[in-house]
């Protein structure tokens, strides 16, 4: 379960850094930077995947406890 917490933190870090830079540069110049948008999307996919993984393992843990 420790890997899942690292994956969640890493994905949040990617989304905050590259999403923040994307917003700042969009407001400042009005240009859309595809590289930053793609990394933000990858971080979002990792975040959703880690949440699904966490929920799946919690349900399996509840079944084993019963």
C-alpha positions in Angstrom: 0.0 0.0 0.0 3.0 2.2 0.4 3.6 2.4 -3.4 0.0 3.7 -3.8 0.7 6.7 -1.5 3.9 7.5 -3.4 2.0 7.3 -6.7 -0.7 9.6 -5.4 1.8 12.1 -4.2 3.8 12.0 -7.5 0.6 12.5 -9.5 -0.5 15.4 -7.4 3.0 16.9 -7.7 2.8 16.6 -11.5 -0.6 18.2 -11.7 0.3 21.1 -9.4 3.6 21.9 -11.0 2.7 21.6 -14.7 -0.9 22.6 -14.3 0.2 25.7 -12.4 2.8 26.6 -15.0 0.2 26.0 -17.8 -2.3 28.4 -16.2 0.4 31.0 -15.5 1.8 30.9 -19.0 -1.7 30.9 -20.5 -2.8 33.9 -18.6 0.6 35.7 -19.2 1.0 35.0 -23.0 -2.3 33.6 -24.1 -0.6 30.6 -25.7 -1.4 26.9 -25.0 1.6 24.8 -24.3 0.9 21.2 -25.3 3.8 19.7 -23.4 2.6 21.0 -20.1 -0.9 20.1 -20.8 0.1 16.5 -21.7 2.1 16.1 -18.4 -0.8 17.5 -16.5 -3.1 14.9 -18.2 -0.6 12.1 -17.4 -0.6 13.2 -13.7 -4.4 13.2 -13.8 -4.5 9.7 -15.2 -2.0 8.5 -12.6 -4.1 10.1 -9.8 -7.4 8.4 -11.0 -5.5 5.1 -11.4 -4.1 5.3 -7.8 -7.6 6.1 -6.4 -9.1 3.1 -8.2 -6.2 0.9 -7.1 -6.7 2.1 -3.5 -10.4 1.4 -3.5 -9.9 -2.0 -5.1 -7.4 -3.1 -2.4 -9.6 -1.7 0.4 -12.5 -3.9 -0.8 -10.2 -6.9 -1.0 -9.0 -6.3 2.5 -12.6 -6.1 3.8 -13.5 -9.4 2.2 -10.5 -11.1 3.8 -11.3 -9.7 7.2 -14.9 -11.1 7.1 
